[in-house]
Amino acid sequence: MEDKITRRTNEAAREALASILLYQIKDPRLDFATISGVDVSRDRSVARVYISAERGHEDEVAEGLESAKGRMRSLLGAELGWRMTPELRFAIDTTLDEAERIANALKEVPPTLSVEKDEWGYPLASE
């Protein structure tokens, strides 16, 4: 579980990187990218940046991030004013795709697996 300081640090880094990506990085490969989260190490030496990308554009976004990594790091350092600017490590966030896959799977549950239940959650007797 994160403590209050860690949560604030992560949120400050996420907001700064999102602003940098939106307003200061002009790479068309990154038009499909959104920063979904940031985990900064306790000593602030490394920041794992989670990126959501439009399906089918993940490789393109990863290439764009690699080429913009140095510029983003220097802009982040200027924005946050921390003693040490963290090394940026990018990871494509697939949680939205996984959630969509699970939701679709649940929609396709065969009727034989769904059983009517009473108000206490017990299966109703079949006739």
C-alpha positions as CSV (number, residue, x, y, z in Angstrom):
1,M,0.0,0.0,0.0
2,E,1.3,3.4,-0.9
3,D,1.7,6.1,1.7
4,K,0.6,9.7,1.2
5,I,4.0,11.0,0.1
6,T,4.5,8.2,-2.5
7,R,1.0,8.8,-3.8
8,R,1.7,12.6,-4.2
9,T,5.1,12.0,-5.8
10,N,3.6,9.6,-8.3
11,E,0.7,11.9,-9.1
12,A,3.0,14.9,-9.5
13,A,5.2,12.9,-12.0
14,R,2.1,11.7,-13.8
15,E,0.6,15.2,-14.2
16,A,3.9,16.7,-15.3
17,L,4.6,13.9,-17.9
18,A,1.0,14.1,-19.2
19,S,1.4,17.8,-19.7
20,I,4.8,17.4,-21.4
21,L,3.4,14.7,-23.7
22,L,0.4,16.8,-24.6
23,Y,2.0,20.2,-25.1
24,Q,5.8,19.9,-25.6
25,I,6.4,16.6,-27.5
26,K,5.4,16.9,-31.2
27,D,5.9,13.3,-32.3
28,P,2.9,12.1,-34.4
29,R,3.6,8.5,-33.1
30,L,2.6,9.7,-29.7
31,D,-0.8,11.0,-30.7
32,F,-2.3,7.6,-29.7
33,A,-0.6,7.6,-26.2
34,T,-2.0,8.4,-22.8
35,I,-0.2,8.3,-19.5
36,S,-2.3,6.1,-17.2
37,G,0.0,5.9,-14.2
38,V,3.5,6.5,-12.9
39,D,5.4,4.7,-10.1
40,V,8.4,6.6,-8.9
41,S,11.0,4.7,-6.8
42,R,11.5,5.8,-3.2
43,D,14.8,7.4,-4.0
44,R,13.3,9.0,-7.1
45,S,16.0,7.5,-9.3
46,V,13.6,5.5,-11.6
47,A,10.0,6.2,-12.7
48,R,8.0,3.5,-14.4
49,V,5.6,5.2,-16.7
50,Y,2.5,3.2,-17.8
51,I,1.1,4.2,-21.2
52,S,-2.2,3.4,-22.7
53,A,-2.1,3.1,-26.5
54,E,-4.8,2.6,-29.0
55,R,-5.0,-1.0,-30.0
56,G,-2.7,-1.8,-33.0
57,H,-0.4,1.3,-32.3
58,E,1.5,-0.1,-29.3
59,D,4.8,-0.6,-31.2
60,E,4.6,2.7,-32.8
61,V,4.0,4.4,-29.5
62,A,6.9,2.5,-27.9
63,E,9.3,3.7,-30.6
64,G,8.1,7.3,-30.2
65,L,8.6,7.2,-26.4
66,E,12.1,5.7,-26.8
67,S,13.1,8.6,-29.1
68,A,11.5,11.2,-26.9
69,K,12.7,9.8,-23.6
70,G,15.7,12.1,-23.1
71,R,13.7,15.3,-23.9
72,M,10.9,14.2,-21.6
73,R,13.3,13.5,-18.8
74,S,14.9,16.9,-19.0
75,L,11.5,18.7,-19.2
76,L,10.3,16.6,-16.3
77,G,13.4,17.7,-14.2
78,A,12.7,21.4,-15.0
79,E,9.0,21.0,-14.2
80,L,9.3,19.2,-10.9
81,G,12.5,20.8,-9.5
82,W,13.5,17.6,-7.7
83,R,17.2,17.1,-6.7
84,M,17.3,14.0,-9.0
85,T,15.4,13.5,-12.2
86,P,14.3,9.9,-12.5
87,E,15.2,7.7,-15.3
88,L,12.1,7.0,-17.4
89,R,11.1,3.4,-18.1
90,F,8.0,3.0,-20.2
91,A,5.6,0.1,-20.1
92,I,2.5,-0.3,-22.3
93,D,-0.5,-0.6,-19.9
94,T,-2.8,-3.4,-21.1
95,T,-5.3,-3.3,-18.2
96,L,-8.0,-1.7,-20.3
97,D,-7.6,-4.4,-23.0
98,E,-7.8,-7.1,-20.3
99,A,-10.9,-5.5,-18.7
100,E,-12.6,-5.4,-22.1
101,R,-11.7,-9.0,-22.8
102,I,-13.1,-10.1,-19.5
103,A,-16.3,-8.1,-20.0
104,N,-16.8,-9.6,-23.4
105,A,-16.2,-13.1,-22.1
106,L,-18.8,-12.5,-19.4
107,K,-21.3,-11.4,-22.0
108,E,-20.9,-14.7,-23.8
109,V,-21.5,-17.0,-20.7
110,P,-23.7,-19.9,-21.9
111,P,-27.2,-19.9,-20.4
112,T,-26.5,-23.3,-18.8
113,L,-24.0,-21.6,-16.5
114,S,-26.3,-18.8,-15.4
115,V,-28.7,-20.0,-12.7
116,E,-31.6,-18.0,-11.2
117,K,-31.2,-17.2,-7.5
118,D,-33.4,-16.1,-4.7
119,E,-32.8,-12.9,-2.7
120,W,-30.3,-14.7,-0.5
121,G,-28.2,-15.9,-3.4
122,Y,-29.4,-19.6,-3.3
123,P,-30.3,-21.3,-6.6
124,L,-34.0,-21.7,-7.2
125,A,-35.3,-25.2,-7.5
126,S,-35.8,-26.2,-11.1
127,E,-39.0,-27.8,-12.1
